[in-house]
């Protein structure tokens, strides 16, 4: 079994070993108590419940500063965003999903 010493001295299973042994549920020792979990604070009550969408169709024009600003805002406020008109072929995206 693949074990790892924790900072408290006891040995714990590596996640890889747990998965290889057919783990179906996350063991309690891997779950943070709710009081220690990060919380999300929304500063603007008018925010929608959809992640920002960033249009890259003007990437090769003088809009780089606007795109840079939008990406920065999305990262700061949401931590995620959707990119459209990026030029990556749909077939390649589907192939990436298949191997992922």
Backbone bond lengths (Angstrom), bond angles and torsions (degrees), N, CA, C in turn:
res aa  C-N    CA-C-N  psi(-1)  N-CA   C-N-CA  omega(-1)  CA-C   N-CA-C  phi
1 X - - - 1.445 - - 1.526 108.77 -
2 X 1.300 116.79 143.30 1.455 122.66 -177.28 1.526 109.02 -91.36
3 X 1.329 117.01 109.25 1.458 121.07 -175.92 1.516 110.99 -114.41
4 X 1.314 114.99 155.79 1.453 122.40 179.96 1.519 107.41 -134.55
5 X 1.344 118.04 134.60 1.460 120.51 178.47 1.513 109.70 -79.37
6 X 1.322 115.72 132.56 1.459 119.82 177.70 1.514 109.11 -87.58
7 X 1.331 116.88 175.05 1.462 120.50 -179.58 1.523 112.05 -67.84
8 X 1.349 117.37 -14.67 1.455 120.98 179.48 1.523 112.33 -96.65
9 X 1.333 117.63 3.00 1.443 121.16 175.31 1.511 115.99 96.73
10 X 1.341 118.27 -22.22 1.460 118.06 -179.88 1.526 110.20 -79.67
11 X 1.320 115.71 157.83 1.465 120.60 179.85 1.521 109.53 -93.14
12 X 1.325 115.07 138.49 1.458 120.44 176.99 1.519 108.74 -126.11
13 X 1.316 116.35 152.45 1.458 120.77 177.89 1.521 109.92 -72.05
14 X 1.323 115.85 142.23 1.459 120.19 171.32 1.524 107.83 -71.89
15 X 1.322 115.70 149.08 1.459 120.57 179.93 1.526 110.69 -57.27
16 X 1.333 116.92 -40.93 1.462 120.34 -179.72 1.530 111.03 -58.49
17 X 1.328 116.74 -42.54 1.464 120.57 -179.64 1.521 110.85 -66.51
18 X 1.320 116.99 -38.34 1.459 120.16 178.25 1.523 110.98 -62.13
19 X 1.314 116.31 -43.47 1.466 121.05 -179.65 1.523 110.44 -65.98
20 X 1.331 116.54 -43.46 1.466 119.96 -179.95 1.524 111.77 -63.00
21 X 1.332 116.64 -26.60 1.462 120.82 179.41 1.523 112.36 -88.93
22 X 1.336 117.19 10.54 1.461 120.91 174.42 1.513 115.27 85.21
23 X 1.308 118.13 27.27 1.459 121.66 179.28 1.527 110.70 -55.14
24 X 1.319 117.18 131.38 1.467 121.97 179.30 1.528 112.04 -112.77
25 X 1.322 117.23 -13.36 1.459 121.51 -177.18 1.526 108.59 -143.62
26 X 1.323 116.40 144.88 1.462 121.02 -179.59 1.530 109.01 -71.74
27 X 1.343 118.25 125.07 1.469 120.96 178.19 1.533 111.10 -63.28
28 X 1.319 116.12 146.54 1.465 121.51 -176.86 1.525 113.16 -55.55
29 X 1.343 117.49 -34.94 1.467 119.27 -177.46 1.528 113.11 -66.99
30 X 1.336 117.52 -12.36 1.461 121.29 178.05 1.533 111.95 -96.12
31 X 1.321 117.63 -1.87 1.464 121.26 -175.80 1.523 109.77 -104.47
32 X 1.328 115.78 123.96 1.469 121.12 177.75 1.530 109.80 -70.72
33 X 1.332 118.29 139.44 1.461 119.59 173.51 1.535 109.08 -63.39
34 X 1.329 118.15 149.19 1.468 120.42 -178.80 1.528 113.80 -52.08
35 X 1.324 117.45 -34.22 1.471 120.07 -178.46 1.530 112.83 -67.47
36 X 1.340 117.93 -19.75 1.462 121.61 -179.37 1.526 113.02 -102.02
37 X 1.324 117.33 -3.51 1.464 120.79 -178.85 1.523 110.49 -79.03
38 X 1.331 117.31 147.71 1.461 119.76 176.90 1.524 110.32 -64.75
39 X 1.311 115.08 149.30 1.459 119.99 177.23 1.518 109.32 -117.10
40 X 1.302 115.39 153.82 1.457 121.09 179.00 1.518 108.00 -106.01
41 X 1.314 115.80 128.07 1.450 121.13 176.73 1.513 108.46 -112.32
42 X 1.319 116.79 122.02 1.457 121.10 177.71 1.516 107.47 -97.39
43 X 1.330 116.04 120.73 1.454 121.44 -176.61 1.520 112.98 -87.85
44 X 1.322 117.35 -16.97 1.454 120.76 -176.23 1.521 108.00 -123.86
45 X 1.327 116.98 110.69 1.458 120.33 -176.14 1.519 112.81 -70.22
46 X 1.331 118.04 -11.07 1.459 119.95 -179.81 1.527 112.44 -87.87
47 X 1.331 117.66 2.07 1.459 120.32 179.26 1.519 110.24 -64.42
48 X 1.303 116.32 139.76 1.460 119.59 176.15 1.522 108.57 -79.31
49 X 1.313 115.70 175.36 1.462 119.01 179.12 1.521 111.70 -96.55
50 X 1.334 117.74 17.79 1.455 121.75 177.77 1.522 109.75 -112.14
51 X 1.316 115.20 139.35 1.468 120.49 178.04 1.527 109.38 -63.39
52 X 1.334 116.85 149.90 1.465 120.39 178.90 1.527 111.91 -61.42
53 X 1.324 115.31 146.48 1.462 122.30 177.47 1.519 107.51 -111.38
54 X 1.328 116.86 125.71 1.464 121.82 -178.90 1.518 108.63 -112.66
55 X 1.330 115.18 122.86 1.463 122.77 -177.28 1.524 109.01 -93.15
56 X 1.335 116.31 117.48 1.466 120.77 -179.40 1.526 113.12 -96.59
57 X 1.334 117.95 12.68 1.464 119.83 -177.36 1.527 112.43 -62.88
58 X 1.323 117.43 -23.79 1.464 120.87 -179.80 1.529 112.09 -103.47
59 X 1.329 116.62 22.18 1.463 121.57 -175.82 1.523 112.92 -57.83
60 X 1.323 118.16 -36.45 1.466 121.11 -176.14 1.522 112.61 -93.99
61 X 1.321 116.91 18.51 1.469 120.64 177.39 1.520 108.62 -112.45
62 X 1.306 115.45 -159.07 1.470 119.92 179.85 1.524 112.24 -84.99
63 X 1.307 118.55 19.91 1.464 122.10 -177.16 1.524 113.47 -96.53
64 X 1.315 117.28 10.36 1.470 119.53 -177.20 1.521 112.61 -59.48
65 X 1.306 117.34 -38.36 1.468 120.11 -179.68 1.529 110.57 -64.71
66 X 1.333 117.03 -41.17 1.468 121.17 178.09 1.524 109.93 -63.73
67 X 1.329 117.22 -44.82 1.463 121.19 -179.93 1.524 110.09 -63.55
68 X 1.318 116.79 -43.17 1.469 121.51 178.32 1.534 110.12 -59.35
69 X 1.331 116.03 -43.22 1.464 120.69 179.21 1.534 110.63 -63.42
70 X 1.340 116.94 -46.17 1.463 121.08 -178.81 1.530 111.70 -62.03
71 X 1.321 116.79 -41.54 1.469 120.29 178.03 1.530 109.75 -63.64
72 X 1.327 116.95 -44.70 1.462 120.70 179.03 1.513 112.31 -60.45
73 X 1.341 116.38 -46.08 1.466 121.05 179.03 1.528 110.80 -61.34
74 X 1.326 116.25 -45.79 1.463 120.50 -179.09 1.526 110.85 -61.25
75 X 1.321 116.76 -41.37 1.469 120.35 179.57 1.521 111.41 -66.71
76 X 1.330 116.60 -42.93 1.466 119.61 -179.44 1.524 112.15 -67.92
77 X 1.331 117.05 -43.10 1.459 120.26 -173.22 1.525 114.04 -88.90
78 X 1.333 117.25 -30.89 1.455 120.48 -174.40 1.524 113.70 -119.26
79 X 1.328 117.07 -33.86 1.458 120.21 -174.51 1.517 112.82 80.08
80 X 1.321 116.45 4.49 1.464 122.09 -178.29 1.522 108.60 -159.74
81 X 1.332 116.66 154.31 1.460 120.93 174.65 1.514 108.95 -158.22
82 X 1.334 115.76 161.83 1.462 121.57 176.43 1.516 107.96 -105.88
83 X 1.318 116.34 137.72 1.463 121.56 178.71 1.523 108.20 -108.26
84 X 1.345 115.99 130.99 1.462 120.60 175.21 1.524 109.23 -120.87
85 X 1.315 115.96 161.03 1.469 122.58 -179.92 1.527 112.17 55.02
86 X 1.334 115.51 43.44 1.467 121.99 -177.25 1.522 112.82 -89.67
87 X 1.318 117.54 -14.18 1.455 120.56 178.00 1.516 115.56 86.81
88 X 1.326 118.35 -0.25 1.465 120.62 177.78 1.530 107.40 -80.54
89 X 1.331 118.19 123.57 1.464 120.89 -177.93 1.532 112.44 -59.17
90 X 1.328 115.63 139.74 1.461 121.68 179.81 1.525 111.27 -56.12
91 X 1.318 116.69 -38.87 1.472 120.62 -179.73 1.529 110.99 -59.46
92 X 1.327 116.94 -42.97 1.461 120.61 178.91 1.527 110.60 -63.98
93 X 1.329 117.47 -41.45 1.465 120.75 178.11 1.529 110.84 -60.93
94 X 1.329 116.36 -43.04 1.464 120.45 178.93 1.527 111.33 -64.42
95 X 1.331 117.12 -40.81 1.464 120.57 178.38 1.526 110.80 -63.92
96 X 1.321 116.84 -37.28 1.466 120.44 178.38 1.524 110.25 -65.61
97 X 1.322 117.57 -39.90 1.468 120.95 177.42 1.528 110.53 -63.06
98 X 1.331 115.86 -40.56 1.464 120.21 -178.16 1.527 112.58 -62.17
99 X 1.325 117.70 -37.54 1.465 120.12 -178.75 1.518 112.26 -90.28
100 X 1.328 117.99 -10.58 1.465 122.88 -177.87 1.431 113.00 -80.69
